[in-house]
Amino acid sequence: MSLLPFFNWCYATPLAETIRDSSWMFPVIEAVHLLGFGLTLGAVLMIELRLLGFGFDRQPLEKLAANTQPWLLGGIAVMFASGIPLFMSESMKAYYSFAFWVKMASLLLVLVYTFTLRRRITRTDSILERPRLSRAMALMSLTLWFGVAWGGRWIGFS
């Protein structure tokens, strides 16, 4: 089953046409999208740096994760709310873009990881007793978030 008809439909929606026809809507929506990514990355970095052994050790990992959770969820919500109209306005370009598919695959994997395995391991400090495992988990997360960022950045150049 090809996704091309769906991408064509997205491209032809009035919202997508309005964004494409405006000289300011796309840059404003993209700025909001990047702010959402910044919020998300800030929340992610606090946990991953802790798992890597770089600071944030004044409070238990569970409490740190709970304190960053609203920022993570808020950032993801902003990214989705702004990313959907951005995608719709460039859906045909996205369909043929390798960078878009890297971004989407990385995003799917990192969200599954974040809301399953990462959530489980941050509910206790016991993961910190296994430094190799905690570092591996942090590096996997950061690699996937890098894939999201790389793909997003390179969509504009493809």
N, CA and C atoms as an extended XYZ file, in Angstrom:
474
Properties=species:S:1:pos:R:3:atomname:S:1:resname:S:1:resid:I:1 pbc="F F F"
N         0.840       -1.185        0.000 N   MET     1
C         0.000        0.000        0.000 CA  MET     1
C         0.888        1.252        0.000 C   MET     1
N         0.652        2.103       -0.923 N   SER     2
C         1.424        3.326       -1.048 CA  SER     2
C         0.802        4.435       -0.203 C   SER     2
N         1.659        5.246        0.383 N   LEU     3
C         1.205        6.399        1.152 CA  LEU     3
C         1.053        7.643        0.277 C   LEU     3
N         1.414        7.526       -0.978 N   LEU     4
C         1.375        8.676       -1.878 CA  LEU     4
C        -0.001        9.347       -1.946 C   LEU     4
N        -1.116        8.628       -2.036 N   PRO     5
C        -2.412        9.310       -2.055 CA  PRO     5
C        -2.671       10.142       -0.780 C   PRO     5
N        -2.250        9.618        0.353 N   PHE     6
C        -2.407       10.372        1.603 CA  PHE     6
C        -1.558       11.643        1.571 C   PHE     6
N        -0.331       11.526        1.120 N   PHE     7
C         0.551       12.690        1.031 CA  PHE     7
C        -0.004       13.711        0.040 C   PHE     7
N        -0.561       13.243       -1.068 N   ASN     8
C        -1.209       14.144       -2.035 CA  ASN     8
C        -2.393       14.866       -1.403 C   ASN     8
N        -3.208       14.123       -0.665 N   TRP     9
C        -4.365       14.726        0.002 CA  TRP     9
C        -3.920       15.804        0.984 C   TRP     9
N        -2.888       15.502        1.787 N   CYS    10
C        -2.367       16.492        2.748 CA  CYS    10
C        -1.923       17.764        2.031 C   CYS    10
N        -1.230       17.579        0.927 N   TYR    11
C        -0.697       18.704        0.166 CA  TYR    11
C        -1.810       19.586       -0.390 C   TYR    11
N        -2.948       18.983       -0.710 N   ALA    12
C        -4.049       19.716       -1.346 CA  ALA    12
C        -5.046       20.319       -0.363 C   ALA    12
N        -4.859       20.121        0.928 N   THR    13
C        -5.814       20.665        1.894 CA  THR    13
C        -5.732       22.188        1.918 C   THR    13
N        -6.824       22.839        2.284 N   PRO    14
C        -6.803       24.308        2.390 CA  PRO    14
C        -5.752       24.818        3.383 C   PRO    14
N        -5.556       24.092        4.474 N   LEU    15
C        -4.537       24.506        5.447 CA  LEU    15
C        -3.155       24.513        4.801 C   LEU    15
N        -2.815       23.452        4.088 N   ALA    16
C        -1.505       23.368        3.440 CA  ALA    16
C        -1.328       24.472        2.409 C   ALA    16
N        -2.375       24.734        1.642 N   GLU    17
C        -2.304       25.793        0.627 CA  GLU    17
C        -2.132       27.162        1.275 C   GLU    17
N        -2.842       27.385        2.365 N   THR    18
C        -2.726       28.666        3.074 CA  THR    18
C        -1.309       28.882        3.586 C   THR    18
N        -0.723       27.844        4.159 N   ILE    19
C         0.646       27.959        4.671 CA  ILE    19
C         1.622       28.213        3.524 C   ILE    19
N         1.476       27.482        2.437 N   ARG    20
C         2.372       27.668        1.289 CA  ARG    20
C         2.217       29.052        0.669 C   ARG    20
N         1.000       29.581        0.644 N   ASP    21
C         0.750       30.876        0.010 CA  ASP    21
C         1.164       32.062        0.877 C   ASP    21
N         1.368       31.824        2.140 N   SER    22
C         1.743       32.898        3.061 CA  SER    22
C         3.262       33.037        3.103 C   SER    22
N         3.718       34.257        3.197 N   SER    23
C         5.168       34.467        3.282 CA  SER    23
C         5.677       34.359        4.717 C   SER    23
N         4.782       34.380        5.690 N   TRP    24
C         5.220       34.360        7.081 CA  TRP    24
C         4.757       33.146        7.879 C   TRP    24
N         3.726       32.426        7.451 N   MET    25
C         3.184       31.333        8.259 CA  MET    25
C         4.179       30.187        8.460 C   MET    25
N         4.813       29.746        7.391 N   PHE    26
C         5.744       28.628        7.535 CA  PHE    26
C         6.875       28.953        8.510 C   PHE    26
N         7.546       30.105        8.382 N   PRO    27
C         8.640       30.397        9.327 CA  PRO    27
C         8.157       30.526       10.776 C   PRO    27
N         6.979       31.078       10.989 N   VAL    28
C         6.460       31.211       12.355 CA  VAL    28
C         6.146       29.832       12.941 C   VAL    28
N         5.481       28.996       12.152 N   ILE    29
C         5.152       27.648       12.628 CA  ILE    29
C         6.438       26.858       12.878 C   ILE    29
N         7.407       27.013       12.000 N   GLU    30
C         8.670       26.305       12.192 CA  GLU    30
C         9.399       26.791       13.437 C   GLU    30
N         9.335       28.086       13.732 N   ALA    31
C         9.950       28.609       14.958 CA  ALA    31
C         9.288       27.994       16.197 C   ALA    31
N         7.977       27.886       16.171 N   VAL    32
C         7.258       27.246       17.280 CA  VAL    32
C         7.670       25.773       17.382 C   VAL    32
N         7.811       25.117       16.245 N   HIS    33
C         8.239       23.719       16.209 CA  HIS    33
C         9.620       23.560       16.862 C   HIS    33
N        10.522       24.455       16.539 N   LEU    34
C        11.864       24.403       17.121 CA  LEU    34
C        11.843       24.704       18.614 C   LEU    34
N        10.960       25.581       19.061 N   LEU    35
C        10.820       25.821       20.501 CA  LEU    35
C        10.339       24.559       21.208 C   LEU    35
N         9.398       23.862       20.605 N   GLY    36
C         8.934       22.588       21.160 CA  GLY    36
C        10.058       21.573       21.222 C   GLY    36
N        10.880       21.535       20.186 N   PHE    37
C        12.015       20.614       20.192 CA  PHE    37
C        13.001       21.000       21.286 C   PHE    37
N        13.211       22.287       21.475 N   GLY    38
C        14.107       22.749       22.538 CA  GLY    38
C        13.610       22.343       23.920 C   GLY    38
N        12.320       22.494       24.158 N   LEU    39
C        11.741       22.050       25.432 CA  LEU    39
C        11.945       20.554       25.626 C   LEU    39
N        11.661       19.802       24.588 N   THR    40
C        11.804       18.353       24.653 CA  THR    40
C        13.257       17.970       24.904 C   THR    40
N        14.152       18.560       24.147 N   LEU    41
C        15.562       18.223       24.281 CA  LEU    41
C        16.101       18.593       25.658 C   LEU    41
N        15.666       19.707       26.204 N   GLY    42
C        16.095       20.084       27.546 CA  GLY    42
C        15.684       19.042       28.577 C   GLY    42
N        14.444       18.594       28.499 N   ALA    43
C        13.953       17.580       29.434 CA  ALA    43
C        14.684       16.252       29.230 C   ALA    43
N        14.920       15.898       27.985 N   VAL    44
C        15.626       14.648       27.684 CA  VAL    44
C        17.068       14.720       28.187 C   VAL    44
N        17.744       15.829       27.905 N   LEU    45
C        19.157       15.954       28.283 CA  LEU    45
C        19.368       15.842       29.790 C   LEU    45
N        18.456       16.367       30.576 N   MET    46
C        18.633       16.283       32.025 CA  MET    46
C        18.684       14.829       32.490 C   MET    46
N        17.819       14.013       31.952 N   ILE    47
C        17.791       12.603       32.333 CA  ILE    47
C        18.977       11.854       31.733 C   ILE    47
N        19.237       12.087       30.454 N   GLU    48
C        20.312       11.337       29.800 CA  GLU    48
C        21.677       11.706       30.379 C   GLU    48
N        21.884       12.966       30.698 N   LEU    49
C        23.149       13.349       31.337 CA  LEU    49
C        23.295       12.677       32.695 C   LEU    49
N        22.195       12.576       33.416 N   ARG    50
C        22.226       11.862       34.703 CA  ARG    50
C        22.579       10.395       34.487 C   ARG    50
N        21.987        9.766       33.501 N   LEU    51
C        22.295        8.366       33.208 CA  LEU    51
C        23.740        8.181       32.751 C   LEU    51
N        24.284        9.199       32.097 N   LEU    52
C        25.684        9.150       31.668 CA  LEU    52
C        26.650        9.443       32.815 C   LEU    52
N        26.120        9.924       33.944 N   GLY    53
C        26.956       10.217       35.106 CA  GLY    53
C        27.459       11.644       35.167 C   GLY    53
N        26.827       12.536       34.416 N   PHE    54
C        27.238       13.944       34.397 CA  PHE    54
C        26.235       14.822       35.134 C   PHE    54
N        26.332       14.878       36.427 N   GLY    55
C        25.545       15.813       37.212 CA  GLY    55
C        24.105       15.426       37.467 C   GLY    55
N        23.362       16.408       37.930 N   PHE    56
C        21.948       16.272       38.293 CA  PHE    56
C        21.760       15.148       39.323 C   PHE    56
N        22.719       15.033       40.263 N   ASP    57
C        22.654       13.943       41.224 CA  ASP    57
C        22.194       14.392       42.614 C   ASP    57
N        21.662       15.584       42.723 N   ARG    58
C        21.181       16.067       44.021 CA  ARG    58
C        19.823       15.504       44.397 C   ARG    58
N        19.118       14.973       43.433 N   GLN    59
C        17.829       14.356       43.722 CA  GLN    59
C        17.760       12.993       43.046 C   GLN    59
N        16.933       12.119       43.566 N   PRO    60
C        16.833       10.785       42.965 CA  PRO    60
C        16.391       10.869       41.499 C   PRO    60
N        16.819        9.896       40.717 N   LEU    61
C        16.477        9.839       39.300 CA  LEU    61
C        14.968        9.871       39.100 C   LEU    61
N        14.244        9.158       39.946 N   GLU    62
C        12.785        9.116       39.841 CA  GLU    62
C        12.173       10.512       39.979 C   GLU    62
N        12.684       11.289       40.935 N   LYS    63
C        12.157       12.642       41.135 CA  LYS    63
C        12.545       13.561       39.981 C   LYS    63
N        13.782       13.419       39.508 N   LEU    64
C        14.231       14.214       38.365 CA  LEU    64
C        13.368       13.914       37.140 C   LEU    64
N        13.100       12.643       36.908 N   ALA    65
C        12.258       12.255       35.770 CA  ALA    65
C        10.846       12.806       35.923 C   ALA    65
N        10.314       12.747       37.129 N   ALA    66
C         8.961       13.272       37.367 CA  ALA    66
C         8.922       14.780       37.164 C   ALA    66
N         9.979       15.481       37.553 N   ASN    67
C        10.023       16.942       37.406 CA  ASN    67
C        10.187       17.375       35.950 C   ASN    67
N        10.845       16.558       35.147 N   THR    68
C        11.041       16.924       33.741 CA  THR    68
C         9.903       16.433       32.849 C   THR    68
N         9.083       15.526       33.352 N   GLN    69
C         8.003       14.943       32.552 CA  GLN    69
C         7.054       15.984       31.943 C   GLN    69
N         6.586       16.977       32.715 N   PRO    70
C         5.685       17.971       32.093 CA  PRO    70
C         6.352       18.742       30.947 C   PRO    70
N         7.638       19.034       31.076 N   TRP    71
C         8.361       19.742       30.020 CA  TRP    71
C         8.502       18.856       28.796 C   TRP    71
N         8.780       17.580       29.028 N   LEU    72
C         8.876       16.627       27.929 CA  LEU    72
C         7.547       16.511       27.191 C   LEU    72
N         6.482       16.309       27.933 N   LEU    73
C         5.157       16.169       27.313 CA  LEU    73
C         4.727       17.452       26.610 C   LEU    73
N         4.991       18.584       27.246 N   GLY    74
C         4.652       19.869       26.631 CA  GLY    74
C         5.419       20.100       25.338 C   GLY    74
N         6.713       19.797       25.360 N   GLY    75
C         7.529       19.959       24.156 CA  GLY    75
C         7.068       19.055       23.032 C   GLY    75
N         6.738       17.811       23.369 N   ILE    76
C         6.254       16.881       22.348 CA  ILE    76
C         4.915       17.349       21.789 C   ILE    76
N         4.045       17.841       22.663 N   ALA    77
C         2.740       18.342       22.203 CA  ALA    77
C         2.917       19.521       21.246 C   ALA    77
N         3.817       20.438       21.583 N   VAL    78
C         4.077       21.591       20.716 CA  VAL    78
C         4.663       21.127       19.386 C   VAL    78
N         5.568       20.155       19.445 N   MET    79
C         6.160       19.650       18.194 CA  MET    79
C         5.104       19.009       17.298 C   MET    79
N         4.202       18.231       17.876 N   PHE    80
C         3.160       17.610       17.057 CA  PHE    80
C         2.184       18.658       16.522 C   PHE    80
N         1.780       19.592       17.375 N   ALA    81
C         0.820       20.616       16.950 CA  ALA    81
C         1.379       21.492       15.833 C   ALA    81
N         2.668       21.733       15.847 N   SER    82
C         3.275       22.554       14.797 CA  SER    82
C         3.813       21.704       13.643 C   SER    82
N         4.223       20.486       13.931 N   GLY    83
C         4.791       19.629       12.893 CA  GLY    83
C         3.774       19.149       11.879 C   GLY    83
N         2.555       18.924       12.326 N   ILE    84
C         1.521       18.452       11.395 CA  ILE    84
C         1.244       19.483       10.300 C   ILE    84
N         1.003       20.752       10.644 N   PRO    85
C         0.801       21.716        9.542 CA  PRO    85
C         2.055       21.922        8.689 C   PRO    85
N         3.239       21.849        9.300 N   LEU    86
C         4.461       21.952        8.496 CA  LEU    86
C         4.533       20.807        7.496 C   LEU    86
N         4.264       19.605        7.984 N   PHE    87
C         4.263       18.436        7.111 CA  PHE    87
C         3.241       18.600        5.993 C   PHE    87
N         2.036       19.008        6.345 N   MET    88
C         0.984       19.118        5.339 CA  MET    88
C         1.369       20.086        4.236 C   MET    88
N         2.025       21.172        4.599 N   SER    89
C         2.380       22.168        3.587 CA  SER    89
C         3.505       21.700        2.670 C   SER    89
N         4.265       20.705        3.108 N   GLU    90
C         5.380       20.194        2.305 CA  GLU    90
C         5.305       18.680        2.129 C   GLU    90
N         4.116       18.123        2.177 N   SER    91
C         4.001       16.668        2.193 CA  SER    91
C         4.581       15.997        0.949 C   SER    91
N         4.446       16.599       -0.196 N   MET    92
C         5.001       15.979       -1.402 CA  MET    92
C         6.531       16.009       -1.376 C   MET    92
N         7.079       17.078       -0.898 N   LYS    93
C         8.530       17.150       -0.727 CA  LYS    93
C         8.971       16.104        0.292 C   LYS    93
N         8.212       15.980        1.367 N   ALA    94
C         8.544       15.017        2.418 CA  ALA    94
C         8.505       13.586        1.899 C   ALA    94
N         7.523       13.289        1.082 N   TYR    95
C         7.371       11.926        0.567 CA  TYR    95
C         8.638       11.448       -0.141 C   TYR    95
N         9.275       12.324       -0.855 N   TYR    96
C        10.454       11.960       -1.629 CA  TYR    96
C        11.766       12.270       -0.895 C   TYR    96
N        11.686       12.653        0.355 N   SER    97
C        12.865       13.056        1.112 CA  SER    97
C        13.351       11.936        2.028 C   SER    97
N        14.577       11.489        1.816 N   PHE    98
C        15.194       10.494        2.691 CA  PHE    98
C        15.272       11.028        4.117 C   PHE    98
N        15.609       12.307        4.270 N   ALA    99
C        15.728       12.911        5.599 CA  ALA    99
C        14.401       12.857        6.365 C   ALA    99
N        13.295       13.064        5.679 N   PHE   100
C        11.980       12.981        6.326 CA  PHE   100
C        11.748       11.590        6.895 C   PHE   100
N        12.069       10.566        6.134 N   TRP   101
C        11.844        9.194        6.588 CA  TRP   101
C        12.776        8.826        7.729 C   TRP   101
N        14.003        9.352        7.716 N   VAL   102
C        14.911        9.148        8.852 CA  VAL   102
C        14.326        9.802       10.099 C   VAL   102
N        13.833       11.029        9.929 N   LYS   103
C        13.240       11.746       11.064 CA  LYS   103
C        12.044       10.977       11.613 C   LYS   103
N        11.154       10.530       10.765 N   MET   104
C         9.945        9.837       11.230 CA  MET   104
C        10.280        8.504       11.894 C   MET   104
N        11.217        7.762       11.320 N   ALA   105
C        11.613        6.483       11.918 CA  ALA   105
C        12.270        6.716       13.276 C   ALA   105
N        13.162        7.700       13.349 N   SER   106
C        13.823        8.021       14.612 CA  SER   106
C        12.811        8.498       15.643 C   SER   106
N        11.870        9.325       15.209 N   LEU   107
C        10.855        9.838       16.125 CA  LEU   107
C         9.987        8.709       16.678 C   LEU   107
N         9.553        7.829       15.812 N   LEU   108
C         8.743        6.696       16.269 CA  LEU   108
C         9.510        5.852       17.284 C   LEU   108
N        10.752        5.513       16.954 N   LEU   109
C        11.558        4.678       17.851 CA  LEU   109
C        11.839        5.371       19.190 C   LEU   109
N        12.170        6.655       19.144 N   VAL   110
C        12.507        7.337       20.391 CA  VAL   110
C        11.269        7.563       21.253 C   VAL   110
N        10.116        7.760       20.646 N   LEU   111
C         8.899        7.909       21.450 CA  LEU   111
C         8.499        6.581       22.086 C   LEU   111
N         8.617        5.497       21.351 N   VAL   112
C         8.336        4.176       21.935 CA  VAL   112
C         9.303        3.918       23.084 C   VAL   112
N        10.585        4.169       22.870 N   TYR   113
C        11.587        3.993       23.921 CA  TYR   113
C        11.277        4.875       25.133 C   TYR   113
N        11.004        6.152       24.888 N   THR   114
C        10.794        7.110       25.976 CA  THR   114
C         9.609        6.734       26.847 C   THR   114
N         8.521        6.298       26.229 N   PHE   115
C         7.309        6.039       27.007 CA  PHE   115
C         7.150        4.584       27.433 C   PHE   115
N         8.157        3.775       27.168 N   THR   116
C         8.118        2.385       27.653 CA  THR   116
C         9.348        2.125       28.515 C   THR   116
N        10.458        1.798       27.876 N   LEU   117
C        11.658        1.394       28.590 CA  LEU   117
C        12.239        2.508       29.461 C   LEU   117
N        12.360        3.695       28.911 N   ARG   118
C        12.931        4.808       29.677 CA  ARG   118
C        12.068        5.141       30.875 C   ARG   118
N        10.765        5.114       30.698 N   ARG   119
C         9.857        5.388       31.810 CA  ARG   119
C        10.057        4.360       32.922 C   ARG   119
N        10.239        3.105       32.517 N   ARG   120
C        10.438        2.042       33.507 CA  ARG   120
C        11.755        2.213       34.259 C   ARG   120
N        12.835        2.525       33.540 N   ILE   121
C        14.141        2.603       34.202 CA  ILE   121
C        14.313        3.864       35.038 C   ILE   121
N        13.536        4.898       34.757 N   THR   122
C        13.674        6.127       35.551 CA  THR   122
C        12.781        6.131       36.786 C   THR   122
N        12.069        5.079       37.030 N   ARG   123
C        11.227        5.006       38.230 CA  ARG   123
C        11.999        4.560       39.455 C   ARG   123
N        13.267        4.301       39.279 N   THR   124
C        14.115        3.888       40.396 CA  THR   124
C        15.556        4.270       40.089 C   THR   124
N        16.366        4.369       41.119 N   ASP   125
C        17.787        4.671       40.933 CA  ASP   125
C        18.609        3.416       40.659 C   ASP   125
N        17.980        2.243       40.628 N   SER   126
C        18.735        0.992       40.490 CA  SER   126
C        19.508        0.920       39.175 C   SER   126
N        19.043        1.578       38.130 N   ILE   127
C        19.760        1.569       36.858 CA  ILE   127
C        21.136        2.212       37.009 C   ILE   127
N        21.260        3.158       37.931 N   LEU   128
C        22.535        3.841       38.130 CA  LEU   128
C        23.589        2.923       38.736 C   LEU   128
N        23.148        1.815       39.318 N   GLU   129
C        24.079        0.828       39.864 CA  GLU   129
C        24.714       -0.001       38.751 C   GLU   129
N        24.200        0.112       37.564 N   ARG   130
C        24.732       -0.583       36.384 CA  ARG   130
C        25.160        0.480       35.372 C   ARG   130
N        26.323        1.086       35.593 N   PRO   131
C        26.725        2.233       34.766 CA  PRO   131
C        26.811        1.945       33.272 C   PRO   131
N        27.229        0.763       32.879 N   ARG   132
C        27.303        0.462       31.443 CA  ARG   132
C        25.917        0.464       30.815 C   ARG   132
N        24.974       -0.145       31.501 N   LEU   133
C        23.608       -0.188       30.983 CA  LEU   133
C        22.992        1.206       30.946 C   LEU   133
N        23.183        1.982       32.011 N   SER   134
C        22.590        3.326       32.029 CA  SER   134
C        23.208        4.206       30.949 C   SER   134
N        24.511        4.066       30.716 N   ARG   135
C        25.152        4.838       29.644 CA  ARG   135
C        24.644        4.394       28.275 C   ARG   135
N        24.495        3.097       28.095 N   ALA   136
C        24.000        2.582       26.814 CA  ALA   136
C        22.590        3.086       26.537 C   ALA   136
N        21.746        3.104       27.564 N   MET   137
C        20.374        3.598       27.390 CA  MET   137
C        20.387        5.081       27.016 C   MET   137
N        21.215        5.853       27.700 N   ALA   138
C        21.295        7.286       27.419 CA  ALA   138
C        21.816        7.537       26.009 C   ALA   138
N        22.830        6.804       25.614 N   LEU   139
C        23.398        6.989       24.274 CA  LEU   139
C        22.404        6.585       23.192 C   LEU   139
N        21.625        5.534       23.438 N   MET   140
C        20.610        5.134       22.473 CA  MET   140
C        19.570        6.247       22.310 C   MET   140
N        19.122        6.791       23.422 N   SER   141
C        18.135        7.865       23.380 CA  SER   141
C        18.691        9.082       22.640 C   SER   141
N        19.889        9.493       23.003 N   LEU   142
C        20.479       10.676       22.369 CA  LEU   142
C        20.729       10.450       20.881 C   LEU   142
N        21.109        9.234       20.502 N   THR   143
C        21.311        8.917       19.088 CA  THR   143
C        19.998        9.043       18.319 C   THR   143
N        18.922        8.526       18.901 N   LEU   144
C        17.624        8.624       18.227 CA  LEU   144
C        17.151       10.071       18.141 C   LEU   144
N        17.331       10.848       19.216 N   TRP   145
C        16.941       12.267       19.164 CA  TRP   145
C        17.810       13.014       18.149 C   TRP   145
N        19.079       12.622       18.033 N   PHE   146
C        19.931       13.221       17.009 CA  PHE   146
C        19.387       12.900       15.620 C   PHE   146
N        18.894       11.680       15.427 N   GLY   147
C        18.285       11.308       14.147 CA  GLY   147
C        17.078       12.173       13.823 C   GLY   147
N        16.282       12.479       14.844 N   VAL   148
C        15.130       13.369       14.657 CA  VAL   148
C        15.612       14.760       14.236 C   VAL   148
N        16.599       15.269       14.963 N   ALA   149
C        17.115       16.613       14.667 CA  ALA   149
C        17.784       16.659       13.293 C   ALA   149
N        18.611       15.661       12.986 N   TRP   150
C        19.291       15.623       11.696 CA  TRP   150
C        18.268       15.574       10.567 C   TRP   150
N        17.300       14.662       10.682 N   GLY   151
C        16.285       14.544        9.638 CA  GLY   151
C        15.511       15.833        9.457 C   GLY   151
N        15.110       16.444       10.571 N   GLY   152
C        14.361       17.698       10.490 CA  GLY   152
C        15.155       18.805        9.829 C   GLY   152
N        16.418       18.873       10.169 N   ARG   153
C        17.263       19.924        9.596 CA  ARG   153
C        17.487       19.706        8.103 C   ARG   153
N        17.667       18.463        7.689 N   TRP   154
C        18.020       18.184        6.308 CA  TRP   154
C        16.826       18.076        5.389 C   TRP   154
N        15.613       18.054        5.939 N   ILE   155
C        14.439       18.074        5.059 CA  ILE   155
C        14.472       19.327        4.189 C   ILE   155
N        14.892       20.418        4.785 N   GLY   156
C        14.968       21.684        4.044 CA  GLY   156
C        15.964       21.693        2.913 C   GLY   156
N        16.935       20.788        2.946 N   PHE   157
C        17.964       20.764        1.918 CA  PHE   157
C        17.759       19.676        0.883 C   PHE   157
N        16.702       18.873        1.066 N   SER   158
C        16.528       17.754        0.125 CA  SER   158
C        15.478       18.075       -0.909 C   SER   158
